[in-house]
Amino acid sequence: MMNNVLFVDDEKNILDGIKRMLRPMRHDFEFFFAVGGVEALALMEIQPISIVVSDMRMPVMSGLQFLTEVQQRFPRTIRIMLSGQADDESIVNTVSVVHQFLAKPCEPEALKDVLKRAATLYNLMANDQLRAVISGIGNLPSLPSIYAELNNALRDAEVSAEDVGKIIEQDIAMTAKVLQLVNSSFFGLFQKVDSTARAVKLLGIDTIKVLVLGAQIFSELHVKSSLLSLDTLYNHSMAVANCSKRIARNCTDDNELIEQCFIAGMLHDIGKLLLVTQCQQQYEEVLSETVKENVILVNCEQKVLQTTHGHVGAYLIGLWGFASNIIEAVAFHNNLEKCPVAGFGPALVVHVADYAYYLSCPETATGAPPVLNEAYLAELGMLDGVRDWLKVAEEFYVSLTE
């Protein structure tokens, strides 16, 4: 099924330019164009739209006013805003309405990539009701602010550990959490670390950045369910993230890929948080049935919700703009055989690290623990290698209890 994409701008010549730029993609998408928000809303009343891309500064109805209307009237539509440098202050007011920002001027390839990613994620969510709930959430799917600030700072090749430390120290609670993690058994450091700058020097900027991401996400979500412990889930995510990093380091010298495995491990269960905070009653029914029947959680999720926490989490981080292999790892960590990319990568590494965690800590599983797809791994010719990874994982998880 072809996705419908609507572009909205108050200047027709800009829309004409976008139309020419996207001509090579006309076989993948059906494009619609509207001059201003009023015309766009009228079109959306008669034409279903998957993705809407709006300019921020428009007369009569601003981009913020238009996308707010879209959120209220068409909550399943993915909302993307084009914004220039002069709009930085205005962006603060739009983060609860916009799924993703694109900077102006927007390069053709960047726009094409964003549309393809948004379409893939839109189609990933098979359950219409759940997709509408997720797309309608206003205060959750924004990339954590300190993580975004660290990303911006890292564009400067001269950024120092002290500079990174100062960004983290803007948030006292975040500083305490990062230092607590750095001094925990997850990292096995043999010295007391008492400053964020020192933590950055010992673990590296990329690792600290991921710690900040995980800590901020978990601290901003308020889980009130008695069936899902936030602390247990956070500790599990931290453990799987670090285990994934260890496995990856044994397989490759590619630091970017190693970091992606770390990030994917940290975020692989973020869909559980989203479900239990936004669909609490329905998701608690899933958790209860999973325990009662002693079945694998994702099987029960699929039965009741027609989707899984992996797909839900992938949808969210896809809107945040994470790399496609991280999105795939989150989406398919429990259903590896469905991952569109086979072989070594974050999806496979997190699948193994997650499985190994429940081998070491079976009491933490909700229902039956996940399984390792040995037949699929044998088909890939990777089963023997994965067995070696499991030894690495077991040693790491044992070290956490010592």
Contacts in CASP RR format, 6 or more apart in sequence:
PFRMAT RR
TARGET T0000
AUTHOR 0000-0000-0000
METHOD contacts of the structure
MODEL  1
MMNNVLFVDDEKNILDGIKRMLRPMRHDFEFFFAVGGVEALALMEIQPIS
IVVSDMRMPVMSGLQFLTEVQQRFPRTIRIMLSGQADDESIVNTVSVVHQ
FLAKPCEPEALKDVLKRAATLYNLMANDQLRAVISGIGNLPSLPSIYAEL
NNALRDAEVSAEDVGKIIEQDIAMTAKVLQLVNSSFFGLFQKVDSTARAV
KLLGIDTIKVLVLGAQIFSELHVKSSLLSLDTLYNHSMAVANCSKRIARN
CTDDNELIEQCFIAGMLHDIGKLLLVTQCQQQYEEVLSETVKENVILVNC
EQKVLQTTHGHVGAYLIGLWGFASNIIEAVAFHNNLEKCPVAGFGPALVV
HVADYAYYLSCPETATGAPPVLNEAYLAELGMLDGVRDWLKVAEEFYVSL
TE
1 123 0 8 1.000
2 28 0 8 1.000
2 29 0 8 1.000
2 30 0 8 1.000
3 28 0 8 1.000
3 29 0 8 1.000
3 30 0 8 1.000
3 50 0 8 1.000
3 51 0 8 1.000
3 119 0 8 1.000
3 122 0 8 1.000
3 123 0 8 1.000
4 29 0 8 1.000
4 30 0 8 1.000
4 31 0 8 1.000
4 32 0 8 1.000
4 47 0 8 1.000
4 48 0 8 1.000
4 49 0 8 1.000
4 50 0 8 1.000
4 51 0 8 1.000
5 29 0 8 1.000
5 30 0 8 1.000
5 31 0 8 1.000
5 32 0 8 1.000
5 49 0 8 1.000
5 50 0 8 1.000
5 51 0 8 1.000
5 52 0 8 1.000
5 53 0 8 1.000
5 115 0 8 1.000
5 119 0 8 1.000
6 31 0 8 1.000
6 32 0 8 1.000
6 33 0 8 1.000
6 34 0 8 1.000
6 40 0 8 1.000
6 43 0 8 1.000
6 44 0 8 1.000
6 49 0 8 1.000
6 51 0 8 1.000
6 52 0 8 1.000
6 53 0 8 1.000
7 15 0 8 1.000
7 18 0 8 1.000
7 19 0 8 1.000
7 31 0 8 1.000
7 32 0 8 1.000
7 33 0 8 1.000
7 34 0 8 1.000
7 52 0 8 1.000
7 53 0 8 1.000
7 54 0 8 1.000
8 33 0 8 1.000
8 34 0 8 1.000
8 35 0 8 1.000
8 36 0 8 1.000
8 37 0 8 1.000
8 40 0 8 1.000
8 52 0 8 1.000
8 53 0 8 1.000
8 54 0 8 1.000
8 55 0 8 1.000
8 58 0 8 1.000
8 63 0 8 1.000
8 66 0 8 1.000
9 15 0 8 1.000
9 18 0 8 1.000
9 35 0 8 1.000
9 36 0 8 1.000
9 54 0 8 1.000
9 55 0 8 1.000
9 58 0 8 1.000
9 82 0 8 1.000
10 35 0 8 1.000
10 36 0 8 1.000
10 55 0 8 1.000
10 58 0 8 1.000
10 59 0 8 1.000
10 60 0 8 1.000
11 35 0 8 1.000
12 35 0 8 1.000
14 55 0 8 1.000
15 33 0 8 1.000
15 35 0 8 1.000
18 33 0 8 1.000
18 111 0 8 1.000
19 31 0 8 1.000
19 33 0 8 1.000
21 108 0 8 1.000
21 111 0 8 1.000
22 29 0 8 1.000
22 31 0 8 1.000
22 108 0 8 1.000
22 111 0 8 1.000
22 112 0 8 1.000
25 112 0 8 1.000
25 115 0 8 1.000
28 116 0 8 1.000
28 119 0 8 1.000
29 115 0 8 1.000
29 119 0 8 1.000
32 43 0 8 1.000
32 47 0 8 1.000
32 49 0 8 1.000
34 40 0 8 1.000
34 43 0 8 1.000
36 58 0 8 1.000
36 60 0 8 1.000
36 61 0 8 1.000
36 66 0 8 1.000
37 54 0 8 1.000
37 58 0 8 1.000
37 60 0 8 1.000
37 61 0 8 1.000
37 63 0 8 1.000
37 65 0 8 1.000
37 66 0 8 1.000
38 60 0 8 1.000
38 61 0 8 1.000
40 52 0 8 1.000
40 54 0 8 1.000
40 66 0 8 1.000
41 66 0 8 1.000
41 69 0 8 1.000
41 70 0 8 1.000
41 73 0 8 1.000
43 49 0 8 1.000
44 52 0 8 1.000
44 70 0 8 1.000
44 73 0 8 1.000
44 74 0 8 1.000
44 77 0 8 1.000
49 74 0 8 1.000
49 77 0 8 1.000
50 77 0 8 1.000
50 78 0 8 1.000
50 118 0 8 1.000
50 119 0 8 1.000
50 122 0 8 1.000
51 77 0 8 1.000
51 78 0 8 1.000
51 80 0 8 1.000
51 115 0 8 1.000
51 118 0 8 1.000
51 119 0 8 1.000
51 122 0 8 1.000
52 67 0 8 1.000
52 70 0 8 1.000
52 77 0 8 1.000
52 78 0 8 1.000
52 79 0 8 1.000
52 80 0 8 1.000
53 80 0 8 1.000
53 81 0 8 1.000
53 82 0 8 1.000
53 102 0 8 1.000
53 111 0 8 1.000
53 115 0 8 1.000
54 63 0 8 1.000
54 66 0 8 1.000
54 67 0 8 1.000
54 79 0 8 1.000
54 80 0 8 1.000
54 81 0 8 1.000
54 82 0 8 1.000
55 63 0 8 1.000
55 81 0 8 1.000
55 82 0 8 1.000
55 104 0 8 1.000
56 62 0 8 1.000
56 63 0 8 1.000
56 64 0 8 1.000
56 81 0 8 1.000
56 82 0 8 1.000
56 83 0 8 1.000
56 84 0 8 1.000
56 87 0 8 1.000
56 90 0 8 1.000
56 94 0 8 1.000
57 63 0 8 1.000
57 87 0 8 1.000
58 66 0 8 1.000
61 69 0 8 1.000
63 81 0 8 1.000
63 94 0 8 1.000
64 90 0 8 1.000
64 93 0 8 1.000
64 94 0 8 1.000
64 97 0 8 1.000
67 79 0 8 1.000
67 81 0 8 1.000
67 94 0 8 1.000
67 97 0 8 1.000
67 98 0 8 1.000
68 97 0 8 1.000
70 77 0 8 1.000
70 79 0 8 1.000
71 79 0 8 1.000
71 97 0 8 1.000
71 136 0 8 1.000
71 138 0 8 1.000
75 132 0 8 1.000
75 133 0 8 1.000
75 135 0 8 1.000
75 136 0 8 1.000
76 128 0 8 1.000
76 131 0 8 1.000
76 132 0 8 1.000
76 135 0 8 1.000
76 136 0 8 1.000
77 135 0 8 1.000
78 99 0 8 1.000
78 100 0 8 1.000
78 118 0 8 1.000
78 121 0 8 1.000
78 122 0 8 1.000
78 135 0 8 1.000
78 319 0 8 1.000
79 97 0 8 1.000
79 98 0 8 1.000
79 99 0 8 1.000
79 100 0 8 1.000
79 135 0 8 1.000
80 98 0 8 1.000
80 99 0 8 1.000
80 100 0 8 1.000
80 101 0 8 1.000
80 102 0 8 1.000
80 114 0 8 1.000
80 118 0 8 1.000
81 94 0 8 1.000
81 98 0 8 1.000
81 100 0 8 1.000
81 101 0 8 1.000
81 102 0 8 1.000
82 101 0 8 1.000
82 102 0 8 1.000
82 103 0 8 1.000
82 104 0 8 1.000
82 106 0 8 1.000
83 90 0 8 1.000
83 91 0 8 1.000
83 101 0 8 1.000
83 102 0 8 1.000
83 103 0 8 1.000
83 104 0 8 1.000
84 103 0 8 1.000
84 104 0 8 1.000
85 103 0 8 1.000
91 101 0 8 1.000
95 142 0 8 1.000
96 138 0 8 1.000
96 139 0 8 1.000
96 142 0 8 1.000
97 138 0 8 1.000
99 118 0 8 1.000
99 135 0 8 1.000
99 141 0 8 1.000
99 319 0 8 1.000
100 114 0 8 1.000
100 118 0 8 1.000
100 319 0 8 1.000
100 320 0 8 1.000
100 321 0 8 1.000
102 110 0 8 1.000
102 111 0 8 1.000
102 114 0 8 1.000
117 318 0 8 1.000
117 321 0 8 1.000
117 324 0 8 1.000
117 327 0 8 1.000
118 319 0 8 1.000
121 314 0 8 1.000
121 315 0 8 1.000
121 318 0 8 1.000
121 319 0 8 1.000
121 327 0 8 1.000
122 131 0 8 1.000
124 311 0 8 1.000
124 314 0 8 1.000
124 315 0 8 1.000
124 331 0 8 1.000
125 131 0 8 1.000
125 134 0 8 1.000
125 307 0 8 1.000
125 311 0 8 1.000
125 312 0 8 1.000
125 315 0 8 1.000
126 306 0 8 1.000
126 307 0 8 1.000
127 305 0 8 1.000
127 306 0 8 1.000
127 307 0 8 1.000
130 279 0 8 1.000
130 305 0 8 1.000
130 306 0 8 1.000
130 307 0 8 1.000
130 312 0 8 1.000
131 315 0 8 1.000
133 278 0 8 1.000
133 279 0 8 1.000
134 141 0 8 1.000
134 274 0 8 1.000
134 278 0 8 1.000
134 312 0 8 1.000
134 315 0 8 1.000
134 316 0 8 1.000
137 274 0 8 1.000
137 278 0 8 1.000
140 221 0 8 1.000
140 274 0 8 1.000
140 277 0 8 1.000
140 278 0 8 1.000
140 316 0 8 1.000
141 316 0 8 1.000
141 319 0 8 1.000
141 320 0 8 1.000
142 320 0 8 1.000
143 320 0 8 1.000
143 321 0 8 1.000
144 212 0 8 1.000
144 213 0 8 1.000
144 214 0 8 1.000
144 216 0 8 1.000
144 217 0 8 1.000
144 220 0 8 1.000
145 216 0 8 1.000
146 167 0 8 1.000
146 168 0 8 1.000
146 170 0 8 1.000
146 171 0 8 1.000
146 174 0 8 1.000
146 212 0 8 1.000
146 216 0 8 1.000
147 209 0 8 1.000
147 212 0 8 1.000
147 213 0 8 1.000
147 216 0 8 1.000
149 167 0 8 1.000
150 164 0 8 1.000
150 167 0 8 1.000
150 168 0 8 1.000
150 205 0 8 1.000
150 208 0 8 1.000
150 209 0 8 1.000
150 212 0 8 1.000
151 209 0 8 1.000
153 159 0 8 1.000
153 163 0 8 1.000
153 164 0 8 1.000
153 167 0 8 1.000
154 205 0 8 1.000
154 209 0 8 1.000
159 205 0 8 1.000
161 197 0 8 1.000
161 198 0 8 1.000
161 200 0 8 1.000
161 201 0 8 1.000
161 204 0 8 1.000
161 205 0 8 1.000
162 197 0 8 1.000
164 196 0 8 1.000
164 197 0 8 1.000
164 200 0 8 1.000
164 205 0 8 1.000
164 208 0 8 1.000
165 195 0 8 1.000
165 196 0 8 1.000
165 197 0 8 1.000
165 199 0 8 1.000
165 200 0 8 1.000
168 174 0 8 1.000
168 175 0 8 1.000
168 178 0 8 1.000
168 196 0 8 1.000
168 208 0 8 1.000
168 212 0 8 1.000
169 175 0 8 1.000
169 196 0 8 1.000
173 219 0 8 1.000
174 212 0 8 1.000
174 215 0 8 1.000
174 216 0 8 1.000
174 219 0 8 1.000
175 196 0 8 1.000
177 215 0 8 1.000
177 219 0 8 1.000
178 196 0 8 1.000
178 199 0 8 1.000
178 208 0 8 1.000
178 211 0 8 1.000
178 212 0 8 1.000
178 215 0 8 1.000
179 193 0 8 1.000
179 194 0 8 1.000
179 195 0 8 1.000
179 196 0 8 1.000
179 199 0 8 1.000
181 187 0 8 1.000
181 211 0 8 1.000
181 215 0 8 1.000
181 238 0 8 1.000
182 189 0 8 1.000
182 193 0 8 1.000
182 199 0 8 1.000
182 202 0 8 1.000
182 203 0 8 1.000
182 211 0 8 1.000
183 189 0 8 1.000
183 192 0 8 1.000
183 193 0 8 1.000
185 399 0 8 1.000
185 400 0 8 1.000
185 402 0 8 1.000
186 238 0 8 1.000
186 239 0 8 1.000
186 242 0 8 1.000
186 400 0 8 1.000
187 203 0 8 1.000
187 242 0 8 1.000
188 399 0 8 1.000
189 202 0 8 1.000
193 199 0 8 1.000
193 202 0 8 1.000
196 208 0 8 1.000
199 208 0 8 1.000
200 208 0 8 1.000
206 255 0 8 1.000
206 259 0 8 1.000
206 262 0 8 1.000
207 245 0 8 1.000
207 259 0 8 1.000
207 262 0 8 1.000
210 241 0 8 1.000
210 259 0 8 1.000
210 262 0 8 1.000
210 263 0 8 1.000
210 266 0 8 1.000
213 263 0 8 1.000
213 266 0 8 1.000
213 267 0 8 1.000
214 234 0 8 1.000
214 237 0 8 1.000
214 266 0 8 1.000
214 267 0 8 1.000
217 267 0 8 1.000
217 270 0 8 1.000
217 273 0 8 1.000
218 230 0 8 1.000
218 233 0 8 1.000
218 234 0 8 1.000
218 237 0 8 1.000
218 273 0 8 1.000
221 230 0 8 1.000
221 273 0 8 1.000
221 277 0 8 1.000
222 277 0 8 1.000
223 229 0 8 1.000
223 230 0 8 1.000
223 273 0 8 1.000
223 276 0 8 1.000
223 277 0 8 1.000
224 280 0 8 1.000
225 276 0 8 1.000
225 280 0 8 1.000
225 283 0 8 1.000
225 284 0 8 1.000
225 287 0 8 1.000
227 276 0 8 1.000
227 284 0 8 1.000
227 287 0 8 1.000
227 288 0 8 1.000
227 291 0 8 1.000
227 366 0 8 1.000
228 272 0 8 1.000
228 276 0 8 1.000
228 287 0 8 1.000
228 366 0 8 1.000
230 273 0 8 1.000
232 364 0 8 1.000
233 269 0 8 1.000
233 272 0 8 1.000
233 273 0 8 1.000
236 269 0 8 1.000
236 357 0 8 1.000
236 361 0 8 1.000
236 364 0 8 1.000
237 265 0 8 1.000
237 266 0 8 1.000
237 267 0 8 1.000
237 268 0 8 1.000
237 269 0 8 1.000
238 266 0 8 1.000
239 357 0 8 1.000
239 397 0 8 1.000
239 400 0 8 1.000
240 265 0 8 1.000
240 266 0 8 1.000
240 268 0 8 1.000
240 350 0 8 1.000
240 353 0 8 1.000
240 354 0 8 1.000
240 357 0 8 1.000
241 262 0 8 1.000
241 263 0 8 1.000
241 264 0 8 1.000
241 265 0 8 1.000
241 266 0 8 1.000
242 262 0 8 1.000
242 396 0 8 1.000
243 353 0 8 1.000
243 356 0 8 1.000
243 357 0 8 1.000
243 392 0 8 1.000
243 393 0 8 1.000
243 396 0 8 1.000
243 397 0 8 1.000
244 261 0 8 1.000
244 262 0 8 1.000
244 264 0 8 1.000
244 265 0 8 1.000
244 346 0 8 1.000
244 349 0 8 1.000
244 350 0 8 1.000
244 353 0 8 1.000
245 258 0 8 1.000
245 259 0 8 1.000
245 261 0 8 1.000
245 262 0 8 1.000
246 392 0 8 1.000
246 393 0 8 1.000
246 396 0 8 1.000
247 261 0 8 1.000
247 349 0 8 1.000
247 352 0 8 1.000
247 353 0 8 1.000
247 389 0 8 1.000
247 392 0 8 1.000
247 393 0 8 1.000
248 257 0 8 1.000
248 258 0 8 1.000
248 261 0 8 1.000
248 262 0 8 1.000
248 345 0 8 1.000
248 349 0 8 1.000
249 258 0 8 1.000
250 388 0 8 1.000
250 389 0 8 1.000
250 392 0 8 1.000
251 344 0 8 1.000
251 349 0 8 1.000
251 389 0 8 1.000
252 258 0 8 1.000
252 344 0 8 1.000
257 345 0 8 1.000
257 346 0 8 1.000
260 323 0 8 1.000
260 325 0 8 1.000
260 326 0 8 1.000
260 329 0 8 1.000
260 345 0 8 1.000
260 346 0 8 1.000
261 329 0 8 1.000
261 345 0 8 1.000
261 346 0 8 1.000
261 349 0 8 1.000
261 350 0 8 1.000
263 322 0 8 1.000
263 326 0 8 1.000
263 346 0 8 1.000
264 325 0 8 1.000
264 326 0 8 1.000
264 329 0 8 1.000
264 330 0 8 1.000
264 333 0 8 1.000
264 346 0 8 1.000
264 347 0 8 1.000
264 349 0 8 1.000
264 350 0 8 1.000
265 329 0 8 1.000
265 333 0 8 1.000
265 346 0 8 1.000
265 350 0 8 1.000
265 353 0 8 1.000
265 354 0 8 1.000
267 313 0 8 1.000
267 317 0 8 1.000
267 322 0 8 1.000
267 326 0 8 1.000
267 330 0 8 1.000
268 310 0 8 1.000
268 329 0 8 1.000
268 330 0 8 1.000
268 333 0 8 1.000
268 350 0 8 1.000
268 354 0 8 1.000
269 309 0 8 1.000
269 310 0 8 1.000
270 313 0 8 1.000
270 316 0 8 1.000
270 317 0 8 1.000
270 330 0 8 1.000
271 309 0 8 1.000
271 310 0 8 1.000
271 312 0 8 1.000
271 313 0 8 1.000
271 316 0 8 1.000
271 330 0 8 1.000
272 283 0 8 1.000
272 309 0 8 1.000
274 309 0 8 1.000
274 312 0 8 1.000
274 313 0 8 1.000
274 316 0 8 1.000
275 282 0 8 1.000
275 283 0 8 1.000
275 305 0 8 1.000
275 309 0 8 1.000
275 312 0 8 1.000
276 283 0 8 1.000
276 284 0 8 1.000
282 304 0 8 1.000
282 305 0 8 1.000
283 305 0 8 1.000
285 304 0 8 1.000
286 297 0 8 1.000
286 300 0 8 1.000
286 301 0 8 1.000
286 304 0 8 1.000
286 305 0 8 1.000
287 297 0 8 1.000
287 366 0 8 1.000
289 295 0 8 1.000
289 300 0 8 1.000
289 304 0 8 1.000
290 296 0 8 1.000
290 297 0 8 1.000
290 300 0 8 1.000
290 366 0 8 1.000
290 367 0 8 1.000
291 366 0 8 1.000
291 367 0 8 1.000
293 300 0 8 1.000
293 367 0 8 1.000
294 367 0 8 1.000
294 368 0 8 1.000
295 367 0 8 1.000
295 368 0 8 1.000
296 334 0 8 1.000
296 367 0 8 1.000
296 368 0 8 1.000
296 369 0 8 1.000
296 370 0 8 1.000
296 371 0 8 1.000
297 309 0 8 1.000
297 334 0 8 1.000
297 365 0 8 1.000
297 366 0 8 1.000
297 367 0 8 1.000
297 370 0 8 1.000
298 308 0 8 1.000
298 309 0 8 1.000
298 310 0 8 1.000
298 334 0 8 1.000
298 335 0 8 1.000
298 370 0 8 1.000
301 307 0 8 1.000
301 308 0 8 1.000
301 309 0 8 1.000
302 308 0 8 1.000
308 334 0 8 1.000
308 335 0 8 1.000
310 330 0 8 1.000
310 331 0 8 1.000
310 332 0 8 1.000
310 333 0 8 1.000
310 334 0 8 1.000
311 331 0 8 1.000
313 330 0 8 1.000
313 331 0 8 1.000
314 327 0 8 1.000
314 328 0 8 1.000
314 330 0 8 1.000
314 331 0 8 1.000
317 326 0 8 1.000
317 327 0 8 1.000
317 330 0 8 1.000
318 327 0 8 1.000
325 341 0 8 1.000
325 345 0 8 1.000
325 346 0 8 1.000
325 347 0 8 1.000
326 346 0 8 1.000
328 339 0 8 1.000
328 340 0 8 1.000
328 341 0 8 1.000
328 346 0 8 1.000
328 347 0 8 1.000
329 345 0 8 1.000
329 346 0 8 1.000
329 347 0 8 1.000
329 349 0 8 1.000
329 350 0 8 1.000
330 350 0 8 1.000
331 339 0 8 1.000
332 338 0 8 1.000
332 339 0 8 1.000
332 347 0 8 1.000
332 351 0 8 1.000
333 347 0 8 1.000
333 350 0 8 1.000
333 351 0 8 1.000
333 354 0 8 1.000
334 351 0 8 1.000
334 354 0 8 1.000
334 370 0 8 1.000
336 347 0 8 1.000
336 348 0 8 1.000
336 351 0 8 1.000
336 373 0 8 1.000
336 376 0 8 1.000
337 373 0 8 1.000
337 376 0 8 1.000
339 347 0 8 1.000
339 348 0 8 1.000
341 347 0 8 1.000
342 380 0 8 1.000
343 380 0 8 1.000
343 382 0 8 1.000
344 382 0 8 1.000
348 382 0 8 1.000
348 386 0 8 1.000
349 389 0 8 1.000
351 372 0 8 1.000
351 373 0 8 1.000
352 372 0 8 1.000
352 386 0 8 1.000
352 389 0 8 1.000
352 390 0 8 1.000
352 393 0 8 1.000
353 393 0 8 1.000
354 370 0 8 1.000
355 369 0 8 1.000
355 370 0 8 1.000
355 371 0 8 1.000
355 372 0 8 1.000
356 389 0 8 1.000
356 390 0 8 1.000
356 393 0 8 1.000
356 394 0 8 1.000
356 397 0 8 1.000
357 364 0 8 1.000
357 393 0 8 1.000
357 397 0 8 1.000
358 364 0 8 1.000
358 365 0 8 1.000
358 369 0 8 1.000
358 370 0 8 1.000
359 369 0 8 1.000
359 390 0 8 1.000
359 394 0 8 1.000
360 393 0 8 1.000
360 394 0 8 1.000
360 397 0 8 1.000
360 398 0 8 1.000
361 397 0 8 1.000
362 369 0 8 1.000
372 386 0 8 1.000
374 383 0 8 1.000
377 383 0 8 1.000
377 386 0 8 1.000
END
